């Protein structure tokens, strides 16, 4: 299982890197055509916007780890580990409930977008924004696994260990 997870992690990172490279190439192409050739290419702006949406949500779904996100944890790290565990359980549960409540309306909106296409590249808007639904499912799954691990008594975060060591 660990090998499959590591394989998926490497593939996800490679996909993120490929999207970043595609974004960079489209951006440089737009700059070159606009300022050197004085003849802007219209599709590059739309490509950059679409790739950017996918890059952000893909990377946050599958590459960025929980403890790598920006958090407001001043109170979290000042309490004892057992209270911290309760905070983590409540936080994970709140995120899962929020996603569960919003998943159907999100799907409904994304499905509605099947009738629209992007202006220049004619990409179905449902395809463009479907990454958000993938992000929601991945985030729900991540917090479900986190909730289960915390409920079983497994370690919380690497940052929490560091904070405990510094306070003692």
Secondary structure, DSSP 8 states (H G I E B T S, - for coil): -HHHHHHHHHHHHHHHHHHHHHHHHHHHHHHIIIIISS---THHHHHHHHHHHHHHHHHHHHTS-GGGS----TTGGGS-HHHHHHHHHHHHHHHHHHHHHHHHHHHHHHHHGGG-B-TTT--BHHHHHHHHHHHHHHHHHHHHHHHHHHHHT----HHHHHHHHHH-
